[in-house]
Each structure stands twice: as C-alpha cells, then as structure tokens.
Amino acid sequence: MTQYDTVIIGAGHNALVCANYLAQKRQKVLILESSSEVGGLASSREFHPGFRASVAHSVSHFSKKIYRDLRLQDHGLSSEPHPLPCIGLDLHGNHVVLDGNAVTGVTEKDKESYSNYSKRMKRFADLLAPFWLKTVPALGNNSLPEKMSFAQLGLKMRMLGKEDMREFLRVITLPTHDLMDEHFEHSLLKALLCWNGLIGSKQAPRSPNNSIMLMLYRMSGGMNGLHELPVGGVSGLINALRSSAESRGVEIRTNTPVDRIAIDRGEEGLRATGVQVDDGEQVSARNIVSSVDPKTTFLTLLGAENLEIEFANRIRRIRSQGLVAKLHLALNGLPIFTGLDRSDGQLIISPDMETIENAFDDSKYGQCPADPVMEIVIPSLHDPSLAPDGQHVLSAHVMYVPYKMKKTWDSATKDAFTNKLIDKIALYAPAIREQIIASELLTPTDLEQRFRVAGGHWHHGEFALDQLFMMRPTYGAGQYQSPVQGLYLCGAGTHPGGDITGGPGHNAAHEILS
C-alpha cells in the first residue's frame, strides 16, 4: 500500500494550490475528487452537446504571488492580465463602462468623483492585501510572531495618515447604498460599483454588514476590482494548476468520492489517519486536508459524534445558504447587445440599487426575484473550446435566487424562471431568443448536489464580520487546523474566503509545512 504524506479531499483550485506547495517540499500528495473533472466550481462541464461552461466564469483576483511561486507560466498560463470592462447595461444603449481606472457614460462630476473614490478605495484595499495570504492568529495567548502580525496591521493603518485611517474605519461599516450615495449621482454607476461587494453574498445595498469588506477583498488583486479571463479562460488557470501539481509528483484521482475520514482514538485525543473512499478502499496518510466546505468536512465526513458538542454546534450555525443561480445558454452566434460593438466584458443588468434591493427582498420570502438582476459573461470569446466554431456560450450569475424556496423547485418552476431570465436579457439583446440552442439553470440546490457544497454557497460560508479572519469558519478551526490532530482545512470556508484567489490553499499549505 502506498503511504502518502498528505491526502487532500476535493480538487478545487485551492486544493491544487495547496498540493503544489506541499509537493514543492517533497511531500507525497494524493488528491481525491468525486467528479470526473478537477476545479470544483471552476471546472468546465458539458451542459449541451458541444457546449461547456463553469460555475465560476471569470477570475477576479487570483494571487500574483502564487502565480510566481508555482511558475504557472511554465504550464501555459499567461502572465499578462486580460481585464474585462465592467459594463452597466442601459435599455437605450447609454451604458456605463468601467475600464481600467476610467469610467464613461456619466457626467464630468461623476468621472471626477470616481477618480477620487477609486484612488482612496484602492489604498484601503492595499492596506488589507498582505493579510489575505497570511494566517490570522487566534486571539489570546499569542506568540511574539503572532503579536507582530497584529502590530503590522496597526502600523499599516497608521501609515494611511489620520484622515484616511478614520475614513477607512468609517467606510468598512457602511452599507454600500450609503457609500454610493455619498460619492455619485448616476443610478447605474452606483449599481455597477456596488455589484462586486454583493455578488455571491447574502447582502443587498442597504445591508449593514460587510459588503464593503468584500468589495475591498476583490479590489486587492491589482486590477481595481475588474474581473479577467486569461487565455484559455477559467479552464486555462485550472489546467495550469493541475499540470504544475502533476509535474511535482502529485497524484490526482477523479471519480473517487471520499466516504469518511478515518480517525484513531489515542491517549492524546483524536487523530486523522486516512480516508475511506466510496468503494471501501482505505488510504492512509500523516495529514488529511479537506478542501470541501466545513459543514461537509466536520458533520458528514468526520461525523459530529467525533467532535466536542459546542464546536459541532458552531459548525452547524455557519451561514452557508447560497443565493446565486447560474444560467447557461448555448447560442448559434455571438449575442448583440444594443449599443455595444462587441459583447465582451462583465455585463451587469441592474439599473439601480433599488432594483437590487427589491430582488433581495423577494428572496427573503422564498421567492425568485420578480425583476431579476444578473451578471453576464461570454466566456467562449476567451476560450473557443467551450463551443463549436462560430457558436458561443452565455454565462450568467443571477443574484438573490434562494436556496430554500417557498415552492419546491420542479421542472415547471425552473422553466418559468429561465424564461423570465431570457426575457430580461432580451430587453438588452433583442435577438437572443432566436440564437438559443439550449439552456440550463442551476439553482443553489443544484450546486449543492452536483458539487457537494453544503447550501450551494460559493464561499462555503457567508462573507460577514463574524465569519471572517481568525473566525473563519469558526474559532477552533480558524487557522486551517481542526480539533482533530492531522486534519486540516484549505477550502473557501477558511480565511480569506471564496472567489478564485488561491489564498486558502496557499495559507493552509504553509501552516501544514510549519
């Protein structure tokens, strides 16, 4: 029987990052993935013959450090960023466009305000950026290096200067609605700017929690919050991570779901000793690393009976019900949006913040939004392998589609909502219906079942103050370790959170190696 240093459960991008770093240090690593493809929510899968798509349809802030450390350029991933313009669609073609550090389609006053706003927000994002790739120590009884981590944050805040430090502390507590109203007049610009603080979360413009922190998190990647699609699309990144891992000796087995984490009850407490896969095979390792969500890891794979009751209850209380659905359209040609020369970019259908708020209100009552808001990308423009020659894939993230519906999801309910979404898109791309070959709607429930993500939540847990930093996913597991010796976490449910950043995988590997 092969003896591994580390077995990693799941083959999402964080698992691939973690495996790469461990293998760099000569560890023998095995990754076990339940599906036929690696990448998790970033894996491409066929939804109609000849047409493929991934749930994650763009990259917002993948770590440049990880890119360099793993030499991903040697595995086919371009080092040149390909930022997508962020376009707020207008029914009459008077779109608002964010491209680089400039905005068009608004008044000169709003242009000047945006210049000042983006510079200050980028300073705040840069303040936090170094801490996304570090373990945030637990509070209490800290070692000197841990105390220095907190001191570094305090020092960086002081370096902002008194005025900006006060503004930072004020801004991170604001609802996005208030922040936008303070700076801008154009309703479409306000909706556009708050989008990246909301998408993937259970918050709306007036929510008083942590949308500004999520916005700063996404602005820390070097492109001022803009998304990108590298050459080869999202698949290009996943393929490079896999190639890099395999070149370092990492073994990857797909179609191999893990049934249980094996434990040993010794004198020093519980210790993870391996895993049992669905066919009954036992695989032993010194360390077990889970890239799946905390609820699945602790309550399903490990079992609540093996945990202290208060810890198990904290895991149960993690807020992890998704609120985003995914729409895929197979098209016989490139869709034409009124007023756009080319349908390339992060296209936002959200005319104002009130429309976003109303859609969120509908979801509170277990209903799909009456007036949907969404983000559209045409990923086949950057990855031609996703569709046959001359044809395309439209990929849309639809916000505020509840995990728990008042009415059960069935084929009729899905068809009705899919038609509503297509009708909405057709207001901006009038010929879209004639171009549709096939469609697919994935609800949060579908995401849970297909990708084994509890609640179907992108981030494996809400991005909110009580579930961030040293509290992510909860105390007792906030530093990638767990109450069970030899069991670690490296998924989006750990610090710094979700999106395709690689941060959790990077940080977990360094904790294991230390």
MOWO-V974692 format. One record per residue. RES is the residue in three letters. SS is DSSP state (H for helix, E for strand, - for the rest). OMEGA is omega in whole degrees, 0 to 359 (none if undefined). Layout:
res;ss;omega
RES;SS;OMEGA
RES;SS;OMEGA
//
This chain:
res;ss;omega
MET;-;179
THR;-;177
GLN;-;181
TYR;E;170
ASP;E;185
THR;E;169
VAL;E;179
ILE;E;180
ILE;E;182
GLY;-;183
ALA;-;172
GLY;E;185
HIS;H;178
ASN;H;177
ALA;H;180
LEU;H;177
VAL;H;181
CYS;H;181
ALA;H;179
ASN;H;182
TYR;H;179
LEU;H;181
ALA;H;175
GLN;H;180
LYS;-;173
ARG;-;174
GLN;-;174
LYS;-;191
VAL;E;174
LEU;E;174
ILE;E;178
LEU;E;184
GLU;-;184
SER;-;183
SER;-;181
SER;-;183
GLU;-;173
VAL;-;176
GLY;E;180
GLY;H;179
LEU;H;177
ALA;H;179
SER;-;177
SER;-;180
ARG;E;182
GLU;E;177
PHE;E;174
HIS;E;184
PRO;-;179
GLY;-;183
PHE;E;182
ARG;E;178
ALA;E;174
SER;-;179
VAL;-;175
ALA;-;187
HIS;-;176
SER;-;179
VAL;E;184
SER;-;184
HIS;-;175
PHE;-;188
SER;-;175
LYS;H;177
LYS;H;179
ILE;H;177
TYR;H;182
ARG;H;183
ASP;H;185
LEU;-;179
ARG;-;183
LEU;H;176
GLN;H;178
ASP;H;182
HIS;H;170
GLY;-;181
LEU;-;182
SER;-;177
SER;-;181
GLU;-;178
PRO;-;177
HIS;-;184
PRO;E;177
LEU;-;172
PRO;-;178
CYS;E;191
ILE;E;172
GLY;E;186
LEU;-;177
ASP;-;183
LEU;-;183
HIS;-;178
GLY;-;179
ASN;-;188
HIS;-;172
VAL;E;187
VAL;E;171
LEU;E;181
ASP;E;187
GLY;-;180
ASN;-;184
ALA;E;175
VAL;E;177
THR;E;179
GLY;-;181
VAL;-;181
THR;-;177
GLU;H;179
LYS;H;179
ASP;H;177
LYS;H;179
GLU;H;179
SER;H;180
TYR;H;179
SER;H;180
ASN;H;180
TYR;H;185
SER;H;179
LYS;H;181
ARG;H;180
MET;H;178
LYS;H;176
ARG;H;180
PHE;H;178
ALA;H;179
ASP;H;177
LEU;H;184
LEU;H;189
ALA;H;183
PRO;H;186
PHE;H;176
TRP;H;180
LEU;-;177
LYS;-;171
THR;-;177
VAL;-;185
PRO;-;171
ALA;-;180
LEU;-;176
GLY;-;178
ASN;-;184
ASN;-;173
SER;-;180
LEU;H;178
PRO;H;179
GLU;H;177
LYS;H;179
MET;H;177
SER;H;177
PHE;H;180
ALA;H;179
GLN;H;178
LEU;H;179
GLY;H;179
LEU;H;180
LYS;H;178
MET;H;179
ARG;H;180
MET;H;175
LEU;-;189
GLY;-;186
LYS;H;184
GLU;H;181
ASP;H;178
MET;H;177
ARG;H;181
GLU;H;178
PHE;H;181
LEU;H;177
ARG;H;188
VAL;H;186
ILE;-;177
THR;-;186
LEU;-;163
PRO;-;180
THR;H;179
HIS;H;182
ASP;H;181
LEU;H;180
MET;H;180
ASP;H;179
GLU;H;191
HIS;H;193
PHE;-;178
GLU;-;186
HIS;-;185
SER;H;180
LEU;H;177
LEU;H;179
LYS;H;180
ALA;H;181
LEU;H;184
LEU;H;181
CYS;H;186
TRP;H;185
ASN;-;170
GLY;-;186
LEU;-;188
ILE;-;180
GLY;-;183
SER;-;178
LYS;-;183
GLN;-;178
ALA;-;184
PRO;-;182
ARG;-;180
SER;-;186
PRO;-;186
ASN;-;196
ASN;-;182
SER;H;179
ILE;H;178
MET;H;178
LEU;H;177
MET;H;179
LEU;H;176
TYR;H;183
ARG;H;178
MET;H;186
SER;-;185
GLY;-;175
GLY;-;181
MET;-;176
ASN;-;177
GLY;-;178
LEU;-;175
HIS;-;176
GLU;E;170
LEU;-;179
PRO;-;174
VAL;-;185
GLY;-;177
GLY;H;179
VAL;H;179
SER;H;179
GLY;H;178
LEU;H;181
ILE;H;180
ASN;H;179
ALA;H;178
LEU;H;179
ARG;H;180
SER;H;179
SER;H;181
ALA;H;183
GLU;H;178
SER;H;179
ARG;-;176
GLY;-;179
VAL;-;177
GLU;E;181
ILE;E;176
ARG;E;174
THR;-;183
ASN;-;181
THR;-;180
PRO;-;177
VAL;E;181
ASP;E;182
ARG;E;168
ILE;E;181
ALA;E;181
ILE;E;176
ASP;E;180
ARG;E;180
GLY;E;181
GLU;-;182
GLU;-;179
GLY;E;183
LEU;E;174
ARG;E;175
ALA;E;184
THR;E;181
GLY;E;178
VAL;E;172
GLN;E;179
VAL;E;189
ASP;-;180
ASP;-;177
GLY;-;180
GLU;-;176
GLN;E;178
VAL;E;183
SER;E;177
ALA;E;177
ARG;E;181
ASN;E;173
ILE;E;181
VAL;E;179
SER;E;174
SER;-;177
VAL;-;188
ASP;-;184
PRO;H;181
LYS;H;179
THR;H;181
THR;H;189
PHE;H;187
LEU;H;182
THR;H;185
LEU;H;178
LEU;H;180
GLY;H;183
ALA;H;181
GLU;H;179
ASN;H;182
LEU;-;172
GLU;-;193
ILE;H;181
GLU;H;177
PHE;H;179
ALA;H;179
ASN;H;178
ARG;H;177
ILE;H;179
ARG;H;185
ARG;-;177
ILE;-;180
ARG;-;188
SER;-;176
GLN;-;182
GLY;-;182
LEU;-;181
VAL;E;173
ALA;E;182
LYS;E;177
LEU;E;174
HIS;E;175
LEU;E;171
ALA;E;187
LEU;E;180
ASN;-;178
GLY;-;180
LEU;-;180
PRO;-;180
ILE;-;177
PHE;-;182
THR;-;177
GLY;-;178
LEU;-;176
ASP;-;182
ARG;-;186
SER;-;183
ASP;-;180
GLY;-;173
GLN;E;187
LEU;E;184
ILE;E;172
ILE;E;183
SER;-;190
PRO;-;180
ASP;-;183
MET;H;180
GLU;H;178
THR;H;177
ILE;H;182
GLU;H;180
ASN;H;178
ALA;H;177
PHE;H;179
ASP;H;178
ASP;H;184
SER;H;180
LYS;H;183
TYR;-;176
GLY;-;181
GLN;-;172
CYS;-;182
PRO;-;177
ALA;-;178
ASP;-;190
PRO;-;172
VAL;-;186
MET;E;177
GLU;E;185
ILE;E;172
VAL;E;173
ILE;-;188
PRO;H;180
SER;H;174
LEU;H;183
HIS;-;178
ASP;-;184
PRO;H;181
SER;H;183
LEU;H;184
ALA;-;175
PRO;-;181
ASP;-;177
GLY;-;180
GLN;-;188
HIS;E;175
VAL;E;170
LEU;E;181
SER;E;182
ALA;E;169
HIS;E;182
VAL;E;184
MET;E;171
TYR;-;170
VAL;-;192
PRO;-;173
TYR;-;178
LYS;-;180
MET;-;174
LYS;-;174
LYS;-;181
THR;-;174
TRP;-;171
ASP;-;185
SER;H;181
ALA;H;179
THR;H;179
LYS;H;181
ASP;H;181
ALA;H;181
PHE;H;176
THR;H;178
ASN;H;177
LYS;H;179
LEU;H;179
ILE;H;176
ASP;H;180
LYS;H;179
ILE;H;183
ALA;H;176
LEU;-;183
TYR;-;177
ALA;-;193
PRO;-;184
ALA;-;190
ILE;H;183
ARG;H;181
GLU;H;182
GLN;H;188
ILE;E;174
ILE;E;180
ALA;E;178
SER;E;176
GLU;E;175
LEU;E;176
LEU;E;178
THR;-;174
PRO;H;177
THR;H;177
ASP;H;179
LEU;H;178
GLU;H;185
GLN;H;185
ARG;H;185
PHE;H;178
ARG;-;178
VAL;-;183
ALA;H;180
GLY;H;181
GLY;H;184
HIS;-;179
TRP;-;190
HIS;-;183
HIS;-;182
GLY;-;185
GLU;-;177
PHE;-;184
ALA;-;190
LEU;H;182
ASP;H;178
GLN;H;181
LEU;-;175
PHE;H;184
MET;H;179
MET;H;183
ARG;-;1
PRO;-;176
THR;-;180
TYR;-;189
GLY;-;177
ALA;-;187
GLY;-;181
GLN;-;175
TYR;-;175
GLN;E;182
SER;-;177
PRO;-;179
VAL;-;181
GLN;E;178
GLY;-;178
LEU;E;183
TYR;E;176
LEU;E;176
CYS;-;184
GLY;-;183
ALA;-;178
GLY;-;177
THR;-;177
HIS;-;4
PRO;-;179
GLY;-;185
GLY;-;190
ASP;-;181
ILE;-;180
THR;-;186
GLY;-;184
GLY;H;180
PRO;H;179
GLY;H;178
HIS;H;185
ASN;H;180
ALA;H;180
ALA;H;181
HIS;H;175
GLU;H;180
ILE;H;183
LEU;H;181
SER;-;none
//
